[in-house]
């Protein structure tokens, strides 16, 4: 039965279950050269400054997440675009208290122009049919 599970896991691309023992720091063959973090009270000011600079650089590199930042930017720009489109084409400003001309839509001209363009996409007008008609044979 376990071989069947291994075959299914291999087909699905899942790694085999981790059967390694937990890491024992007391039996580590590769000891660290330096103790981290060091005791700053035992160091000179120059050594403290160098360690602080190293720590700041490492923390800055650790905090930069390019994939996260990319998707945050994508979501932000999509929200900006969506709110702008909604405001220009769908929001009802007639009853808005801050509207300088109550009862009027501020983007009515733009809305009508876009509606005419979209309606014109799916209909045949006389001018487009004249352009497409074949010339008279004489």
N, CA, C and O atoms as a MOPAC input file, in Angstrom:
PM7 MOZYME 1SCF
protein

 N      0.82200 1    -1.19700 1     0.00000 1
 C      0.00000 1     0.00000 1     0.00000 1
 C      0.86200 1     1.25500 1     0.00000 1
 O      0.51200 1     2.25900 1    -0.62000 1
 N      2.00400 1     1.19000 1     0.70700 1
 C      2.85900 1     2.37300 1     0.76700 1
 C      3.48900 1     2.66300 1    -0.59000 1
 O      3.72500 1     3.82700 1    -0.91400 1
 N      3.76900 1     1.62800 1    -1.40100 1
 C      4.32400 1     1.87600 1    -2.73100 1
 C      3.29100 1     2.56400 1    -3.61400 1
 O      3.64800 1     3.40900 1    -4.43500 1
 N      2.00800 1     2.21200 1    -3.45600 1
 C      0.95500 1     2.88200 1    -4.21300 1
 C      0.89900 1     4.35700 1    -3.85000 1
 O      0.75800 1     5.20700 1    -4.72900 1
 N      1.01100 1     4.67500 1    -2.53600 1
 C      1.01700 1     6.07700 1    -2.09600 1
 C      2.20100 1     6.82200 1    -2.69400 1
 O      2.06200 1     7.95900 1    -3.14500 1
 N      3.37300 1     6.17800 1    -2.69900 1
 C      4.55400 1     6.82300 1    -3.25700 1
 C      4.38200 1     7.09600 1    -4.74400 1
 O      4.81600 1     8.13600 1    -5.23900 1
 N      3.75400 1     6.17000 1    -5.45600 1
 C      3.52900 1     6.36700 1    -6.89300 1
 C      2.57200 1     7.53200 1    -7.11500 1
 O      2.80900 1     8.37600 1    -7.98000 1
 N      1.49000 1     7.58100 1    -6.33500 1
 C      0.52100 1     8.67300 1    -6.47800 1
 C      1.17800 1    10.00600 1    -6.13600 1
 O      0.97000 1    10.99400 1    -6.84100 1
 N      1.97000 1    10.04800 1    -5.06300 1
 C      2.66500 1    11.28200 1    -4.69700 1
 C      3.62700 1    11.72200 1    -5.79700 1
 O      3.74600 1    12.91200 1    -6.09000 1
 N      4.30600 1    10.76000 1    -6.39900 1
 C      5.24800 1    11.08500 1    -7.46100 1
 C      4.52200 1    11.63400 1    -8.68400 1
 O      5.00400 1    12.57100 1    -9.32000 1
 N      3.35600 1    11.05500 1    -9.02200 1
 C      2.57700 1    11.53200 1   -10.16600 1
 C      2.07200 1    12.94500 1    -9.90800 1
 O      2.10700 1    13.79400 1   -10.79900 1
 N      1.60600 1    13.19600 1    -8.70100 1
 C      1.09000 1    14.52100 1    -8.35400 1
 C      2.19100 1    15.54000 1    -8.11000 1
 O      1.90900 1    16.73000 1    -7.96400 1
 N      3.42000 1    15.09900 1    -8.06600 1
 C      4.52700 1    16.01600 1    -7.88600 1
 C      4.76800 1    16.41700 1    -6.44900 1
 O      5.43000 1    17.42200 1    -6.19100 1
 N      4.25000 1    15.66300 1    -5.52200 1
 C      4.44100 1    15.98000 1    -4.11000 1
 C      5.69700 1    15.29200 1    -3.59500 1
 O      5.98300 1    14.15300 1    -3.96300 1
 N      6.43900 1    15.98000 1    -2.75100 1
 C      7.64900 1    15.35100 1    -2.22000 1
 C      7.29300 1    14.24600 1    -1.23500 1
 O      6.20300 1    14.26000 1    -0.66200 1
 N      8.17900 1    13.30300 1    -1.03100 1
 C      7.90500 1    12.25400 1    -0.03800 1
 C      7.84800 1    12.85300 1     1.35400 1
 O      8.46600 1    13.88700 1     1.61000 1
 N      7.11700 1    12.22000 1     2.25400 1
 C      7.01100 1    12.79200 1     3.59500 1
 C      8.38000 1    12.87600 1     4.26300 1
 O      9.22000 1    11.99100 1     4.09900 1
 N      8.59200 1    13.94600 1     5.01500 1
 C      9.88300 1    14.17500 1     5.65800 1
 C     10.03100 1    13.20600 1     6.82800 1
 O      9.28900 1    13.27100 1     7.80900 1
 N     10.99800 1    12.31400 1     6.70400 1
 C     11.20300 1    11.32500 1     7.73900 1
 C     12.46900 1    11.59500 1     8.53000 1
 O     12.89300 1    10.76700 1     9.33600 1
 N     13.08400 1    12.77400 1     8.29600 1
 C     14.31400 1    13.10300 1     9.01000 1
 C     13.98700 1    13.48400 1    10.45000 1
 O     12.91500 1    14.01000 1    10.75200 1
 N     14.93500 1    13.20300 1    11.31500 1
 C     14.76800 1    13.55600 1    12.71800 1
 C     14.93100 1    15.06100 1    12.88200 1
 O     15.58400 1    15.70200 1    12.05800 1
 N     14.35300 1    15.63400 1    13.92700 1
 C     14.54200 1    17.06500 1    14.14300 1
 C     16.02400 1    17.37300 1    14.37800 1
 O     16.77300 1    16.55200 1    14.90700 1
 N     16.41700 1    18.56900 1    13.97000 1
 C     17.83000 1    18.95000 1    14.03800 1
 C     18.26500 1    19.11800 1    15.48900 1
 O     17.57500 1    19.75400 1    16.28600 1
 N     19.39800 1    18.55000 1    15.81700 1
 C     19.94800 1    18.63600 1    17.17100 1
 C     21.15500 1    19.57300 1    17.12900 1
 O     22.20300 1    19.22600 1    16.58500 1
 N     20.99600 1    20.75900 1    17.70700 1
 C     22.06000 1    21.75300 1    17.66200 1
 C     23.27800 1    21.32200 1    18.49100 1
 O     24.39400 1    21.76500 1    18.22100 1
 N     23.07700 1    20.48000 1    19.47500 1
 C     24.19000 1    20.03900 1    20.31000 1
 C     25.14100 1    19.13000 1    19.53800 1
 O     26.33000 1    19.07000 1    19.85200 1
 N     24.63300 1    18.42700 1    18.53600 1
 C     25.47700 1    17.50400 1    17.77300 1
 C     25.81400 1    18.05300 1    16.39300 1
 O     26.12700 1    17.28100 1    15.48600 1
 N     25.75700 1    19.36300 1    16.21600 1
 C     26.02800 1    19.97500 1    14.92800 1
 C     27.50200 1    19.81500 1    14.56500 1
 O     28.37800 1    20.19100 1    15.34400 1
 N     27.77700 1    19.26000 1    13.39200 1
 C     29.16600 1    19.09200 1    12.95300 1
 C     29.75700 1    20.40100 1    12.46500 1
 O     30.97300 1    20.58400 1    12.51300 1
 N     28.91600 1    21.31900 1    11.99300 1
 C     29.38900 1    22.56400 1    11.40800 1
 C     29.07200 1    23.71200 1    12.36400 1
 O     28.03300 1    24.36100 1    12.24600 1
 N     29.94700 1    23.94500 1    13.27900 1
 C     29.73300 1    24.99400 1    14.27200 1
 C     29.92500 1    26.36700 1    13.63100 1
 O     30.69000 1    26.52100 1    12.67900 1
 N     29.22100 1    27.35400 1    14.16500 1
 C     29.36000 1    28.72100 1    13.67700 1
 C     30.70900 1    29.28100 1    14.09100 1
 O     31.21300 1    28.97100 1    15.17000 1
 N     31.29500 1    30.11000 1    13.22900 1
 C     32.58400 1    30.70000 1    13.54800 1
 C     32.44200 1    31.78000 1    14.61700 1
 O     33.32100 1    31.97100 1    15.45800 1
 N     31.29700 1    32.49000 1    14.55900 1
 C     31.06800 1    33.56500 1    15.51700 1
 C     29.70000 1    33.38200 1    16.14800 1
 O     28.78300 1    32.85100 1    15.52300 1
 N     29.57300 1    33.81700 1    17.36600 1
 C     28.28700 1    33.76600 1    18.05800 1
 C     27.44600 1    34.93900 1    17.56800 1
 O     27.91900 1    36.07400 1    17.50900 1
 N     26.21000 1    34.65700 1    17.22400 1
 C     25.32200 1    35.72500 1    16.74800 1
 C     24.05600 1    35.71600 1    17.55100 1
 O     23.50300 1    34.63700 1    17.76000 1
 N     23.56700 1    36.80200 1    18.00600 1
 C     24.15000 1    38.14000 1    17.94900 1
 C     25.23500 1    38.29000 1    19.00200 1
 O     25.14100 1    37.70400 1    20.08100 1
 N     26.23400 1    39.04900 1    18.70400 1
 C     27.32800 1    39.21100 1    19.66500 1
 C     26.91600 1    40.11700 1    20.81600 1
 O     25.94800 1    40.86900 1    20.71200 1
 N     27.64800 1    40.03800 1    21.89400 1
 C     27.41500 1    40.91600 1    23.04500 1
 C     28.02800 1    42.27400 1    22.71500 1
 O     29.25000 1    42.41400 1    22.67500 1
 N     27.17700 1    43.27200 1    22.48100 1
 C     27.66000 1    44.57600 1    22.03300 1
 C     28.44100 1    45.31400 1    23.11800 1
 O     29.22100 1    46.21300 1    22.80400 1
 N     28.24900 1    44.95700 1    24.38100 1
 C     28.96500 1    45.64200 1    25.46000 1
 C     30.44700 1    45.27400 1    25.46400 1
 O     31.26300 1    46.02600 1    25.99800 1
 N     30.80200 1    44.15700 1    24.89100 1
 C     32.19500 1    43.72400 1    24.87000 1
 C     32.95500 1    44.25200 1    23.66500 1
 O     34.16900 1    44.06900 1    23.58500 1
 N     32.27100 1    44.91000 1    22.71500 1
 C     32.90200 1    45.36200 1    21.47400 1
 C     33.23800 1    46.84200 1    21.53800 1
 O     32.66400 1    47.58600 1    22.33300 1
 N     34.17000 1    47.26000 1    20.69600 1
 C     34.50600 1    48.67900 1    20.59300 1
 C     33.41100 1    49.37700 1    19.80000 1
 O     32.54600 1    48.73300 1    19.20600 1
 N     33.46500 1    50.71000 1    19.80100 1
 C     32.43900 1    51.47600 1    19.07700 1
 C     32.50400 1    51.18700 1    17.58100 1
 O     31.47400 1    51.08600 1    16.91400 1
 N     33.69200 1    51.06000 1    17.07200 1
 C     33.85000 1    50.78300 1    15.63800 1
 C     33.25200 1    49.41600 1    15.27900 1
 O     32.56600 1    49.29000 1    14.26400 1
 N     33.50600 1    48.39900 1    16.10100 1
 C     32.94700 1    47.07400 1    15.84200 1
 C     31.42200 1    47.08600 1    15.97900 1
 O     30.71900 1    46.43200 1    15.20700 1
 N     30.91400 1    47.83700 1    16.96700 1
 C     29.45900 1    47.95900 1    17.12500 1
 C     28.83500 1    48.59000 1    15.88200 1
 O     27.80000 1    48.14100 1    15.39000 1
 N     29.49200 1    49.64900 1    15.38400 1
 C     28.97200 1    50.33900 1    14.19700 1
 C     28.93700 1    49.40700 1    12.99000 1
 O     27.96500 1    49.40200 1    12.23600 1
 N     30.00400 1    48.61400 1    12.80600 1
 C     30.05000 1    47.69000 1    11.68000 1
 C     28.96300 1    46.62200 1    11.79000 1
 O     28.35100 1    46.25000 1    10.78800 1
 N     28.72200 1    46.12800 1    13.01200 1
 C     27.68100 1    45.11200 1    13.20100 1
 C     26.29800 1    45.71300 1    12.97700 1
 O     25.42900 1    45.07700 1    12.38100 1
 N     26.09500 1    46.94300 1    13.45900 1
 C     24.80100 1    47.59800 1    13.23100 1
 C     24.56100 1    47.80200 1    11.74600 1
 O     23.45000 1    47.59000 1    11.25900 1
 N     25.60200 1    48.21500 1    11.01800 1
 C     25.46800 1    48.41500 1     9.58600 1
 C     25.14100 1    47.09400 1     8.88100 1
 O     24.28900 1    47.04700 1     7.99400 1
 N     25.82200 1    46.03700 1     9.28400 1
 C     25.57200 1    44.71300 1     8.70900 1
 C     24.14900 1    44.25300 1     9.01200 1
 O     23.47000 1    43.70600 1     8.14300 1
 N     23.69800 1    44.47600 1    10.25300 1
 C     22.35200 1    44.06100 1    10.63300 1
 C     21.30200 1    44.84400 1     9.85400 1
 O     20.31000 1    44.26900 1     9.40400 1
 N     21.51100 1    46.15900 1     9.68800 1
 C     20.56100 1    46.97400 1     8.91800 1
 C     20.49200 1    46.50300 1     7.47200 1
 O     19.40800 1    46.40100 1     6.89700 1
 N     21.66100 1    46.21500 1     6.88100 1
 C     21.68500 1    45.75400 1     5.49700 1
 C     20.96600 1    44.41700 1     5.36400 1
 O     20.17600 1    44.22100 1     4.44100 1
 N     21.23800 1    43.50700 1     6.28100 1
 C     20.58700 1    42.19600 1     6.22000 1
 C     19.08100 1    42.30400 1     6.43700 1
 O     18.30700 1    41.64100 1     5.74800 1
 N     18.66700 1    43.12200 1     7.37600 1
 C     17.22900 1    43.26600 1     7.63000 1
 C     16.53300 1    43.92400 1     6.45100 1
 O     15.39600 1    43.57800 1     6.13000 1
 N     17.21000 1    44.87900 1     5.79800 1
 C     16.62400 1    45.51600 1     4.62200 1
 C     16.46300 1    44.50300 1     3.49100 1
 O     15.42300 1    44.46200 1     2.83400 1
 N     17.49000 1    43.68900 1     3.26400 1
 C     17.39300 1    42.67000 1     2.22000 1
 C     16.30300 1    41.65400 1     2.53400 1
 O     15.61100 1    41.18500 1     1.63100 1
 N     16.14900 1    41.31400 1     3.80500 1
 C     15.13700 1    40.34300 1     4.20100 1
 C     13.72800 1    40.91100 1     4.03700 1
 O     12.78700 1    40.17800 1     3.73100 1
 N     13.59100 1    42.22300 1     4.24300 1
 C     12.25700 1    42.81700 1     4.19200 1
 C     11.78800 1    43.06900 1     2.76900 1
 O     10.59400 1    43.27700 1     2.55300 1
 N     12.67900 1    43.05800 1     1.79900 1
 C     12.26800 1    43.29200 1     0.42200 1
 C     11.69100 1    42.00800 1    -0.15300 1
 O     12.36300 1    40.97900 1    -0.23000 1
 N     10.42200 1    42.09700 1    -0.55600 1
 C      9.74900 1    40.93200 1    -1.12800 1
 C      9.22300 1    41.32800 1    -2.50300 1
 O      8.13000 1    41.88700 1    -2.60000 1
 N      9.97400 1    41.05300 1    -3.56500 1
 C      9.58800 1    41.56000 1    -4.88400 1
 C      8.25300 1    41.01800 1    -5.38200 1
 O      7.50400 1    41.75600 1    -6.02100 1
 N      7.93200 1    39.77000 1    -5.11700 1
 C      6.66400 1    39.21100 1    -5.60800 1
 C      5.48900 1    39.88900 1    -4.90300 1
 O      4.49900 1    40.25200 1    -5.53800 1
 N      5.60900 1    40.05600 1    -3.58300 1
 C      4.55200 1    40.71900 1    -2.81500 1
 C      4.37700 1    42.15300 1    -3.29600 1
 O      3.25300 1    42.60500 1    -3.51400 1
 N      5.49500 1    42.87300 1    -3.46200 1
 C      5.41300 1    44.27100 1    -3.90200 1
 C      4.78800 1    44.37600 1    -5.28000 1
 O      4.00700 1    45.29200 1    -5.53600 1
 N      5.12300 1    43.44000 1    -6.18100 1
 C      4.55100 1    43.46300 1    -7.52200 1
 C      3.03700 1    43.30900 1    -7.47300 1
 O      2.31500 1    44.05600 1    -8.13300 1
 N      2.55200 1    42.34300 1    -6.69600 1
 C      1.10500 1    42.11300 1    -6.64600 1
 C      0.38200 1    43.23000 1    -5.91000 1
 O     -0.76700 1    43.53300 1    -6.23300 1
 N      1.02900 1    43.84900 1    -4.92700 1
 C      0.40800 1    44.99500 1    -4.26300 1
 C      0.22900 1    46.13400 1    -5.25500 1
 O     -0.81500 1    46.78600 1    -5.27600 1
 N      1.25300 1    46.37600 1    -6.08300 1
 C      1.12900 1    47.43100 1    -7.09800 1
 C      0.03300 1    47.10600 1    -8.09800 1
 O     -0.73800 1    47.98800 1    -8.47700 1
 N     -0.04900 1    45.84700 1    -8.53300 1
 C     -1.08500 1    45.46600 1    -9.49700 1
 C     -2.47400 1    45.68300 1    -8.90900 1
 O     -3.35800 1    46.21300 1    -9.58100 1
 N     -2.66700 1    45.27700 1    -7.66400 1
 C     -3.97800 1    45.45900 1    -7.02300 1
 C     -4.28300 1    46.93900 1    -6.85600 1
 O     -5.41000 1    47.36700 1    -7.10700 1
 N     -3.30600 1    47.72300 1    -6.43800 1
 C     -3.54200 1    49.15400 1    -6.24900 1
 C     -3.93500 1    49.82800 1    -7.55800 1
 O     -4.89600 1    50.59700 1    -7.58700 1
 N     -3.21000 1    49.55400 1    -8.64400 1
 C     -3.53600 1    50.20100 1    -9.91600 1
 C     -4.87700 1    49.71900 1   -10.46000 1
 O     -5.59800 1    50.49800 1   -11.08400 1
 N     -5.22600 1    48.45300 1   -10.23800 1
 C     -6.55000 1    47.98500 1   -10.65900 1
 C     -7.65900 1    48.66200 1    -9.87000 1
 O     -8.70300 1    49.00100 1   -10.42700 1
 N     -7.43700 1    48.85900 1    -8.57500 1
 C     -8.43100 1    49.57600 1    -7.77600 1
 C     -8.57000 1    51.02200 1    -8.24500 1
 O     -9.68400 1    51.53500 1    -8.35600 1
 N     -7.46000 1    51.67000 1    -8.51700 1
 C     -7.51300 1    53.05700 1    -8.99800 1
 C     -8.27600 1    53.12900 1   -10.31300 1
 O     -9.14500 1    53.98400 1   -10.48900 1
 N     -7.94800 1    52.22800 1   -11.23600 1
 C     -8.64200 1    52.22100 1   -12.52000 1
 C    -10.11500 1    51.89500 1   -12.38300 1
 O    -10.95400 1    52.52000 1   -13.03100 1
 N    -10.43600 1    50.91900 1   -11.54300 1
 C    -11.83900 1    50.53600 1   -11.35900 1
 C    -12.66700 1    51.65300 1   -10.74400 1
 O    -13.79000 1    51.91200 1   -11.17600 1
 N    -12.11400 1    52.31000 1    -9.74100 1
 C    -12.84500 1    53.42200 1    -9.10700 1
 C    -13.01700 1    54.57400 1   -10.08800 1
 O    -14.06000 1    55.22700 1   -10.10200 1
 N    -11.99500 1    54.82800 1   -10.91400 1
 C    -12.10900 1    55.90100 1   -11.90300 1
 C    -13.18600 1    55.58600 1   -12.92900 1
 O    -14.00700 1    56.44500 1   -13.24900 1
 N    -13.19100 1    54.37000 1   -13.44500 1
 C    -14.21500 1    53.98400 1   -14.42400 1
 C    -15.59800 1    54.05300 1   -13.80100 1
 O    -16.53400 1    54.55700 1   -14.42100 1
 N    -15.73500 1    53.55400 1   -12.58600 1
 C    -17.04200 1    53.59600 1   -11.91900 1
 C    -17.49700 1    55.04500 1   -11.73100 1
 O    -18.66600 1    55.36600 1   -11.94600 1
 N    -16.57000 1    55.91600 1   -11.33100 1
 C    -16.92300 1    57.32000 1   -11.11200 1
 C    -17.34100 1    57.99100 1   -12.40900 1
 O    -18.32100 1    58.73600 1   -12.44000 1
 N    -16.60000 1    57.72900 1   -13.48200 1
 C    -16.90300 1    58.40500 1   -14.74800 1
 C    -18.18100 1    57.89100 1   -15.40200 1
 O    -18.93000 1    58.67100 1   -15.99000 1
 N    -18.44000 1    56.58200 1   -15.30600 1
 C    -19.52200 1    56.02700 1   -16.11000 1
 C    -20.74300 1    55.54000 1   -15.32800 1
 O    -21.81800 1    55.41100 1   -15.91300 1
 N    -20.61900 1    55.26800 1   -14.04000 1
 C    -21.74100 1    54.65600 1   -13.34100 1
 C    -22.22500 1    55.41200 1   -12.11100 1
 O    -23.36700 1    55.21500 1   -11.69500 1
 N    -21.41500 1    56.25500 1   -11.52200 1
 C    -21.81400 1    56.93700 1   -10.28900 1
 C    -22.92300 1    57.94700 1   -10.57100 1
 O    -22.91800 1    58.61900 1   -11.60200 1
 N    -23.86800 1    58.04500 1    -9.64700 1
 C    -24.98300 1    58.98400 1    -9.78800 1
 C    -24.69400 1    60.20600 1    -8.92700 1
 O    -24.73900 1    60.14700 1    -7.69900 1
 N    -24.39600 1    61.32000 1    -9.60200 1
 C    -24.04300 1    62.54800 1    -8.89200 1
 C    -25.20200 1    63.54100 1    -8.83500 1
 O    -25.02200 1    64.65700 1    -8.34800 1
 N    -26.37600 1    63.16800 1    -9.31400 1
 C    -27.49200 1    64.11800 1    -9.33500 1
 C    -27.90500 1    64.55400 1    -7.93100 1
 O    -28.23400 1    65.72000 1    -7.71300 1
 N    -27.89000 1    63.61500 1    -6.97500 1
 C    -28.33900 1    63.93200 1    -5.61600 1
 C    -27.18100 1    64.23800 1    -4.67500 1
 O    -27.38400 1    64.36500 1    -3.46800 1
 N    -25.98200 1    64.35700 1    -5.20400 1
 C    -24.82200 1    64.62500 1    -4.36800 1
 C    -24.86400 1    66.06000 1    -3.84400 1
 O    -25.09500 1    66.99600 1    -4.60900 1
 N    -24.64300 1    66.23000 1    -2.55100 1
 C    -24.69400 1    67.55900 1    -1.93800 1
 C    -23.54900 1    68.44600 1    -2.40000 1
 O    -23.67300 1    69.67100 1    -2.41300 1
 N    -22.42300 1    67.82600 1    -2.78300 1
 C    -21.25300 1    68.60600 1    -3.19000 1
 C    -21.26100 1    68.95300 1    -4.68300 1
 O    -20.34700 1    69.62500 1    -5.16200 1
 N    -22.27300 1    68.50800 1    -5.41800 1
 C    -22.36000 1    68.79600 1    -6.84500 1
 C    -22.66700 1    70.27800 1    -7.02800 1
 O    -23.66800 1    70.75900 1    -6.49800 1
 N    -21.82300 1    71.02900 1    -7.77500 1
 C    -22.08200 1    72.46400 1    -7.94600 1
 C    -23.34300 1    72.75400 1    -8.74900 1
 O    -23.93100 1    73.82600 1    -8.60400 1
 N    -23.77100 1    71.81400 1    -9.59800 1
 C    -25.01300 1    71.98100 1   -10.35800 1
 C    -25.95800 1    70.85200 1    -9.99700 1
 O    -25.94800 1    69.81700 1   -10.66300 1
 N    -26.77200 1    71.01400 1    -8.96900 1
 C    -27.64400 1    69.92400 1    -8.52200 1
 C    -28.58200 1    69.46500 1    -9.63600 1
 O    -29.11100 1    70.27700 1   -10.39500 1
 N    -28.77600 1    68.16300 1    -9.71900 1
 C    -29.66300 1    67.59200 1   -10.72200 1
 C    -28.96900 1    67.28300 1   -12.03400 1
 O    -29.60000 1    66.72800 1   -12.93300 1
 N    -27.68400 1    67.62400 1   -12.18300 1
 C    -26.95400 1    67.35100 1   -13.41400 1
 C    -25.83100 1    66.35900 1   -13.15100 1
 O    -25.26200 1    66.31600 1   -12.06000 1
 N    -25.52600 1    65.56800 1   -14.16400 1
 C    -24.39100 1    64.65500 1   -14.08400 1
 C    -23.15500 1    65.37400 1   -14.63500 1
 O    -23.21000 1    65.90400 1   -15.74400 1
 N    -22.04600 1    65.40700 1   -13.89400 1
 C    -20.87600 1    66.11900 1   -14.39200 1
 C    -20.21200 1    65.44600 1   -15.59300 1
 O    -19.53000 1    66.12000 1   -16.36400 1
 N    -20.39200 1    64.14200 1   -15.77200 1
 C    -19.73300 1    63.44100 1   -16.87300 1
 C    -20.74600 1    62.96900 1   -17.91500 1
 O    -20.50800 1    61.96900 1   -18.59400 1
 N    -21.85700 1    63.66400 1   -18.05100 1
 C    -22.91600 1    63.24000 1   -18.97000 1
 C    -22.43600 1    63.23800 1   -20.42000 1
 O    -22.76300 1    62.32200 1   -21.17600 1
 N    -21.66400 1    64.25400 1   -20.81800 1
 C    -21.17300 1    64.32000 1   -22.19500 1
 C    -20.25000 1    63.15100 1   -22.52000 1
 O    -20.36100 1    62.54500 1   -23.58600 1
 N    -19.35200 1    62.84000 1   -21.61300 1
 C    -18.43800 1    61.71500 1   -21.81200 1
 C    -19.21100 1    60.39700 1   -21.86400 1
 O    -18.92700 1    59.53600 1   -22.69700 1
 N    -20.17800 1    60.24700 1   -20.97900 1
 C    -20.98200 1    59.01700 1   -20.96600 1
 C    -21.74100 1    58.83100 1   -22.27500 1
 O    -21.78200 1    57.72900 1   -22.82200 1
 N    -22.34400 1    59.91000 1   -22.77900 1
 C    -23.09500 1    59.82100 1   -24.04100 1
 C    -22.16500 1    59.50900 1   -25.20900 1
 O    -22.52300 1    58.72700 1   -26.09000 1
 N    -20.97600 1    60.11000 1   -25.22600 1
 C    -20.02400 1    59.87600 1   -26.31500 1
 C    -19.58200 1    58.40400 1   -26.33200 1
 O    -19.54300 1    57.78000 1   -27.39200 1
 N    -19.25200 1    57.85900 1   -25.16900 1
 C    -18.82100 1    56.46300 1   -25.09300 1
 C    -19.97200 1    55.53900 1   -25.45900 1
 O    -19.76300 1    54.54200 1   -26.14900 1
 N    -21.18600 1    55.85300 1   -25.00800 1
 C    -22.34400 1    55.02000 1   -25.34600 1
 C    -22.58800 1    55.01500 1   -26.84600 1
 O    -22.88300 1    53.96700 1   -27.42000 1
 N    -22.46800 1    56.18400 1   -27.49700 1
 C    -22.63300 1    56.23700 1   -28.95100 1
 C    -21.57300 1    55.39800 1   -29.66400 1
 O    -21.87300 1    54.71100 1   -30.64100 1
 N    -20.33600 1    55.45700 1   -29.17300 1
 C    -19.26200 1    54.67500 1   -29.80300 1
 C    -19.52100 1    53.17400 1   -29.65600 1
 O    -19.33600 1    52.41300 1   -30.60600 1
 N    -19.95100 1    52.74900 1   -28.46000 1
 C    -20.22600 1    51.32100 1   -28.26200 1
 C    -21.44200 1    50.87300 1   -29.05200 1
 O    -21.45500 1    49.76400 1   -29.58800 1
 N    -22.46600 1    51.71600 1   -29.13500 1
 C    -23.64200 1    51.35400 1   -29.93600 1
 C    -23.27700 1    51.27400 1   -31.41000 1
 O    -23.82200 1    50.44700 1   -32.14100 1
 N    -22.36200 1    52.12400 1   -31.85200 1
 C    -21.94400 1    52.12900 1   -33.24800 1
 C    -21.09300 1    50.92500 1   -33.62300 1
 O    -20.95800 1    50.61500 1   -34.80700 1
 N    -20.51900 1    50.24300 1   -32.64700 1
 C    -19.70500 1    49.07300 1   -32.94800 1
 C    -20.53800 1    47.93300 1   -33.51600 1
 O    -20.06100 1    47.19300 1   -34.37600 1
 N    -21.75800 1    47.78000 1   -33.05800 1
 C    -22.54800 1    46.61100 1   -33.40200 1
 C    -23.63700 1    46.89500 1   -34.42400 1
 O    -24.39000 1    45.98900 1   -34.78100 1
 N    -23.73900 1    48.12300 1   -34.90000 1
 C    -24.77500 1    48.44600 1   -35.88200 1
 C    -24.13000 1    48.90700 1   -37.17900 1
 O    -23.00600 1    49.40800 1   -37.19900 1
 N    -24.87500 1    48.72200 1   -38.25600 1
 C    -24.41100 1    49.19100 1   -39.56500 1
 C    -25.07800 1    50.52000 1   -39.84600 1
 O    -26.30400 1    50.62400 1   -39.81600 1
 N    -24.29100 1    51.52000 1   -40.11400 1
 C    -24.85100 1    52.82500 1   -40.46600 1
 C    -24.77800 1    52.98400 1   -41.97700 1
 O    -24.11800 1    52.20300 1   -42.66400 1
 N    -25.43900 1    53.96900 1   -42.47200 1
 C    -25.46900 1    54.18700 1   -43.91900 1
 C    -24.07500 1    54.51100 1   -44.43400 1
 O    -23.71000 1    54.07300 1   -45.52500 1
 N    -23.29900 1    55.25700 1   -43.68400 1
 C    -21.97800 1    55.64900 1   -44.17400 1
 C    -21.04000 1    54.44000 1   -44.28100 1
 O    -20.24900 1    54.36300 1   -45.22100 1
 N    -21.11200 1    53.51600 1   -43.35400 1
 C    -20.23600 1    52.34000 1   -43.43900 1
 C    -20.70500 1    51.39400 1   -44.53000 1
 O    -19.87900 1    50.71700 1   -45.14200 1
 N    -22.01400 1    51.32500 1   -44.79600 1
 C    -22.48800 1    50.44700 1   -45.85900 1
 C    -22.11200 1    51.00500 1   -47.22200 1
 O    -21.80900 1    50.24600 1   -48.14200 1
 N    -22.13100 1    52.32700 1   -47.35800 1
 C    -21.75000 1    52.92600 1   -48.63800 1
 C    -20.29300 1    52.63800 1   -48.94700 1
 O    -19.95000 1    52.38300 1   -50.10200 1
 N    -19.43200 1    52.67200 1   -47.94900 1
 C    -18.01300 1    52.42000 1   -48.14900 1
 C    -17.77300 1    50.96600 1   -48.56300 1
 O    -16.85800 1    50.67900 1   -49.33400 1
 N    -18.59200 1    50.06000 1   -48.05200 1
 C    -18.36200 1    48.64500 1   -48.30900 1
 C    -19.03500 1    48.16300 1   -49.60100 1
 O    -18.69900 1    47.09400 1   -50.11100 1
 N    -19.97100 1    48.93800 1   -50.12500 1
 C    -20.67800 1    48.46300 1   -51.31400 1
 C    -19.74600 1    48.48200 1   -52.51200 1
 O    -18.82200 1    49.29200 1   -52.59700 1
 N    -20.01200 1    47.58000 1   -53.42100 1
 C    -19.18400 1    47.48200 1   -54.62900 1
 C    -19.48900 1    48.63400 1   -55.56900 1
 O    -20.61800 1    49.12300 1   -55.60700 1
 N    -18.51800 1    49.06200 1   -56.31100 1
 C    -18.78100 1    50.14800 1   -57.28000 1
 C    -19.70700 1    49.65800 1   -58.40000 1
 O    -19.72900 1    48.47500 1   -58.74100 1
 N    -20.45500 1    50.59000 1   -58.95100 1
 C    -21.39000 1    50.24500 1   -60.04500 1
 C    -20.60300 1    49.80300 1   -61.27000 1
 O    -19.57800 1    50.38600 1   -61.62000 1
 N    -21.10900 1    48.76200 1   -61.90600 1
 C    -20.45400 1    48.31200 1   -63.13300 1
 C    -21.09800 1    49.02400 1   -64.28700 1
 O    -22.31700 1    48.96900 1   -64.44600 1
 N    -20.31500 1    49.68700 1   -65.08900 1
 C    -20.84300 1    50.44200 1   -66.22900 1
 C    -20.36700 1    49.87000 1   -67.50700 1
 O    -20.71000 1    50.37500 1   -68.57500 1

